[in-house]
């Protein structure tokens, strides 16, 4: 195993550092209600618009179409979540669907819960190099100059860093003493940067881990995907994962009326505004294709 998997020390250091910075939110000195508001808005803007809708439902599965300026905006928001570049993220997720819960699955729980949740991110497997992965699974994205540019020289990380330190920009415009401005800027940085990033990380990772272990199955798909109500809420609709694996290109993941899917509700709003077209809906033949079975 040690010959095949190499620890990514830079990723490990970054992983620990961001979590450590996020813990500073527990200290009263870093608290501000503005920081809380930015944190809450950030979960939606970056997590829902960037990851769920941009990276996942639009770029990976092409569940709907939208103007290129909107697609690029969603992609930039997703890039700021520090979950790889758009093309590599898409490549990983397409490979996950290709080999769901099999050995080549990048984050299959067959290797354990922690592996599926985050350990796979900390090692470099020989068959997971960004170049070959994106060329095989996300070549369509690389034809776009923006996504190709984000791949070069890790430009996607520079985008993330720009968002990461935006809170400190307030120091330059806020009145009052430097200490007051620095404290307020630090609050915006901690709550809107590391804390928001960690929460989006774990809600995304929970879809990889939790929803392939615990939950109910509406469709008898060949993988172990589950619908998990808790992750369905915490990940803004991504937790209805068995539904998603049964019909990956559907823009709607919650199939029952009580399977709340706020990411889908956002796409509905884009439809009303004329910004989302060619929206793919759940196939009416799913029940016949994957007869419902009881969860073991």
C-alpha positions as CSV (number, residue, x, y, z in Angstrom):
1,X,0.0,0.0,0.0
2,X,2.8,2.4,0.9
3,X,4.3,2.0,-2.6
4,X,1.0,2.8,-4.3
5,X,-0.3,5.6,-2.1
6,X,1.8,8.7,-1.2
7,X,0.8,11.1,1.5
8,X,0.2,14.6,0.2
9,X,2.0,16.5,2.9
10,X,0.9,19.9,1.5
11,X,-2.7,18.9,1.5
12,X,-2.4,17.5,5.0
13,X,-0.9,20.8,6.3
14,X,-3.6,22.8,4.6
15,X,-6.3,20.5,5.9
16,X,-5.1,20.9,9.5
17,X,-4.5,24.7,9.1
18,X,-7.9,25.5,7.8
19,X,-9.6,23.4,10.5
20,X,-7.4,25.1,13.2
21,X,-8.4,28.6,11.8
22,X,-12.1,27.6,11.8
23,X,-11.9,26.7,15.5
24,X,-11.0,30.3,16.2
25,X,-14.7,31.1,15.7
26,X,-15.2,29.6,19.2
27,X,-13.3,32.6,20.7
28,X,-15.4,35.6,21.5
29,X,-12.7,38.0,20.1
30,X,-13.5,36.8,16.6
31,X,-17.3,37.0,16.9
32,X,-19.4,39.5,15.1
33,X,-23.0,39.3,13.9
34,X,-21.8,40.5,10.5
35,X,-19.4,37.5,10.4
36,X,-22.4,35.2,11.2
37,X,-24.4,36.7,8.3
38,X,-21.4,36.4,5.9
39,X,-21.0,32.8,7.1
40,X,-24.6,31.9,6.5
41,X,-24.7,33.7,3.1
42,X,-21.4,32.0,2.2
43,X,-22.9,28.5,2.8
44,X,-25.5,29.3,0.2
45,X,-23.4,31.3,-2.3
46,X,-20.4,29.0,-2.3
47,X,-21.8,25.7,-1.2
48,X,-25.2,25.6,-3.0
49,X,-24.5,27.8,-6.0
50,X,-20.8,26.9,-6.4
51,X,-20.6,23.2,-5.5
52,X,-24.1,21.7,-5.6
53,X,-25.4,23.6,-8.7
54,X,-22.2,24.7,-10.4
55,X,-19.7,21.9,-10.0
56,X,-22.2,19.0,-9.6
57,X,-25.5,19.4,-11.3
58,X,-24.3,21.7,-14.1
59,X,-20.6,21.0,-15.0
60,X,-20.6,17.3,-14.0
61,X,-24.0,16.1,-15.2
62,X,-25.2,18.9,-17.4
63,X,-28.6,18.6,-15.8
64,X,-29.5,22.0,-17.3
65,X,-28.2,24.7,-19.5
66,X,-27.5,28.4,-18.7
67,X,-25.7,31.4,-20.3
68,X,-21.9,31.0,-20.3
69,X,-21.4,34.0,-18.0
70,X,-23.6,32.3,-15.4
71,X,-21.8,29.0,-15.8
72,X,-18.5,30.6,-15.3
73,X,-19.7,32.6,-12.3
74,X,-21.0,29.4,-10.6
75,X,-17.7,27.7,-11.5
76,X,-15.6,30.5,-9.8
77,X,-17.8,30.3,-6.7
78,X,-17.2,26.5,-6.6
79,X,-13.5,27.0,-7.1
80,X,-13.4,29.2,-4.0
81,X,-14.5,26.2,-1.8
82,X,-11.0,24.7,-2.0
83,X,-12.3,21.4,-3.5
84,X,-9.9,21.2,-6.5
85,X,-10.3,22.9,-9.8
86,X,-13.6,22.6,-11.7
87,X,-12.2,20.1,-14.2
88,X,-10.6,17.8,-11.7
89,X,-13.6,17.9,-9.4
90,X,-15.8,16.9,-12.3
91,X,-13.4,14.2,-13.3
92,X,-13.4,12.7,-9.8
93,X,-17.2,12.7,-9.6
94,X,-17.7,11.2,-13.0
95,X,-15.3,8.4,-12.1
96,X,-17.2,7.9,-8.9
97,X,-20.4,7.3,-10.9
98,X,-18.4,5.1,-13.4
99,X,-17.2,2.8,-10.6
100,X,-19.6,3.6,-7.7
101,X,-18.7,1.5,-4.6
102,X,-16.2,-0.6,-6.5
103,X,-12.4,-0.6,-6.0
104,X,-11.6,2.2,-8.5
105,X,-14.2,4.5,-6.9
106,X,-12.1,7.4,-5.6
107,X,-13.9,7.6,-2.3
108,X,-15.8,4.3,-1.8
109,X,-16.8,3.4,1.8
110,X,-15.7,-0.2,1.1
111,X,-12.3,1.1,2.4
112,X,-13.9,2.5,5.5
113,X,-16.0,5.5,6.5
114,X,-13.0,7.8,7.2
115,X,-11.5,6.9,3.8
116,X,-14.7,7.9,2.0
117,X,-15.1,11.0,4.1
118,X,-11.7,12.6,3.8
119,X,-8.7,10.2,3.9
120,X,-8.8,9.7,0.1
121,X,-8.0,13.4,-0.2
122,X,-4.7,13.1,1.7
123,X,-3.0,10.6,-0.5
124,X,-1.9,10.5,-4.1
125,X,-2.9,7.3,-5.9
126,X,-1.1,6.5,-9.1
127,X,-4.3,6.5,-11.1
128,X,-5.6,9.8,-9.6
129,X,-3.2,12.2,-11.2
130,X,-5.0,15.4,-12.3
131,X,-3.7,15.4,-15.9
132,X,-4.7,11.9,-16.9
133,X,-8.0,12.1,-14.9
134,X,-9.2,15.3,-16.4
135,X,-8.2,14.2,-19.9
136,X,-10.2,11.1,-19.5
137,X,-13.3,12.3,-17.6
138,X,-13.5,16.0,-18.1
139,X,-12.0,16.7,-21.6
140,X,-15.2,18.7,-22.5
141,X,-14.4,21.2,-19.7
142,X,-10.8,21.6,-20.8
143,X,-12.0,22.9,-24.2
144,X,-13.2,26.0,-22.3
145,X,-10.4,28.6,-22.0
146,X,-11.4,29.5,-18.4
147,X,-11.3,26.0,-17.1
148,X,-8.1,25.2,-18.9
149,X,-6.5,28.3,-17.4
150,X,-7.6,27.3,-13.9
151,X,-5.8,24.0,-14.3
152,X,-2.5,25.6,-15.2
153,X,0.0,26.3,-12.4
154,X,-2.8,25.7,-9.8
155,X,-4.5,29.0,-10.7
156,X,-7.6,27.7,-9.1
157,X,-5.9,28.0,-5.7
158,X,-5.1,31.6,-6.3
159,X,-8.8,32.3,-6.9
160,X,-9.5,30.7,-3.5
161,X,-6.9,32.7,-1.7
162,X,-8.4,35.9,-3.1
163,X,-11.7,35.0,-1.5
164,X,-10.1,33.7,1.6
165,X,-8.5,37.0,2.6
166,X,-11.2,39.3,1.4
167,X,-12.4,40.0,4.9
168,X,-9.2,41.8,5.8
169,X,-9.9,44.3,3.0
170,X,-12.4,45.9,5.4
171,X,-9.5,47.2,7.4
172,X,-8.6,49.6,4.6
173,X,-12.1,51.2,4.5
174,X,-13.4,50.9,8.1
175,X,-13.2,54.0,10.3
176,X,-12.1,53.8,13.9
177,X,-8.9,52.5,15.4
178,X,-6.7,50.0,13.7
179,X,-7.3,47.4,16.5
180,X,-11.1,47.7,16.0
181,X,-10.8,47.4,12.3
182,X,-8.4,44.5,12.6
183,X,-10.7,42.7,15.0
184,X,-13.7,43.1,12.7
185,X,-11.7,42.1,9.6
186,X,-10.5,39.0,11.4
187,X,-14.1,38.1,12.3
188,X,-15.1,38.4,8.6
189,X,-12.1,36.3,7.6
190,X,-12.6,33.5,10.2
191,X,-16.4,33.2,9.8
192,X,-16.6,33.8,6.0
193,X,-13.4,32.0,5.2
194,X,-12.1,29.0,7.2
195,X,-15.3,28.2,9.1
196,X,-17.5,28.4,6.0
197,X,-15.0,26.3,4.1
198,X,-14.9,23.6,6.7
199,X,-18.6,23.3,6.9
200,X,-19.0,23.1,3.1
201,X,-16.2,20.6,3.1
202,X,-17.8,18.2,5.5
203,X,-21.3,18.6,4.1
204,X,-19.9,17.7,0.7
205,X,-17.8,14.8,2.1
206,X,-20.8,13.5,4.0
207,X,-22.5,12.8,0.7
208,X,-19.5,10.6,-0.3
209,X,-19.4,8.8,3.1
210,X,-22.7,8.9,5.0
211,X,-25.1,8.5,2.0
212,X,-23.3,5.3,0.9
213,X,-23.7,3.7,4.3
214,X,-26.8,4.9,6.1
215,X,-30.3,5.7,4.8
216,X,-33.1,4.2,2.8
217,X,-33.2,3.1,-0.8
218,X,-36.0,4.1,-3.1
219,X,-34.4,2.5,-6.1
220,X,-32.5,-0.8,-6.4
221,X,-29.4,0.7,-8.0
222,X,-26.3,-1.5,-8.4
223,X,-24.3,0.6,-5.9
224,X,-24.8,1.2,-2.2
225,X,-26.2,4.7,-2.4
226,X,-28.7,5.8,0.2
227,X,-31.2,8.7,0.7
228,X,-30.3,10.2,4.1
229,X,-32.7,12.9,5.4
230,X,-30.2,14.6,7.7
231,X,-27.6,15.0,4.9
232,X,-30.5,15.9,2.5
233,X,-31.0,19.0,4.7
234,X,-27.4,19.8,5.7
235,X,-26.2,19.4,2.1
236,X,-29.1,21.4,0.6
237,X,-30.6,18.5,-1.3
238,X,-27.5,16.5,-2.1
239,X,-28.3,13.9,0.5
240,X,-31.0,12.2,-1.6
241,X,-28.1,10.2,-3.1
242,X,-29.9,7.1,-4.0
243,X,-32.3,9.1,-6.1
244,X,-29.3,10.8,-7.7
245,X,-27.6,7.5,-8.6
246,X,-30.8,6.2,-10.1
247,X,-31.0,9.2,-12.4
248,X,-27.7,11.1,-12.4
249,X,-28.5,13.7,-15.0
250,X,-31.7,14.9,-13.3
251,X,-31.5,18.4,-11.9
252,X,-33.9,17.4,-9.2
253,X,-32.6,15.1,-6.5
254,X,-35.6,15.1,-4.1
255,X,-38.3,12.9,-5.7
256,X,-40.9,12.8,-2.9
257,X,-42.7,15.9,-1.7
258,X,-41.0,15.7,1.7
259,X,-37.5,15.2,0.2
260,X,-36.5,18.9,0.5
261,X,-34.0,19.9,-2.2
262,X,-33.1,23.6,-1.9
263,X,-30.6,23.3,-4.7
264,X,-33.4,22.2,-7.0
265,X,-35.5,25.1,-5.7
266,X,-32.7,27.5,-6.7
267,X,-32.7,25.9,-10.2
268,X,-36.4,26.5,-10.3
269,X,-35.8,30.2,-9.6
270,X,-33.3,30.3,-12.4
271,X,-35.9,28.8,-14.7
272,X,-38.4,31.5,-13.7
273,X,-35.8,34.1,-14.5
274,X,-35.1,32.5,-17.9
275,X,-31.5,31.6,-16.9
276,X,-31.9,27.8,-16.7
277,X,-33.1,25.9,-19.8
278,X,-33.2,22.3,-21.0
279,X,-33.7,21.2,-17.4
280,X,-33.6,17.5,-17.0
281,X,-36.3,16.0,-14.8
282,X,-36.4,12.6,-13.1
283,X,-37.3,9.8,-15.5
284,X,-40.8,8.5,-15.2
285,X,-39.4,5.0,-15.7
286,X,-37.2,4.9,-12.6
287,X,-39.6,2.7,-10.6
288,X,-39.6,0.0,-13.3
289,X,-35.9,0.3,-14.0
290,X,-34.9,0.0,-10.3
291,X,-37.7,-1.8,-8.4
292,X,-37.8,-0.7,-4.8
293,X,-36.3,-3.0,-2.3
294,X,-36.0,-3.0,1.4
295,X,-32.8,-1.6,2.9
296,X,-30.8,-4.5,4.4
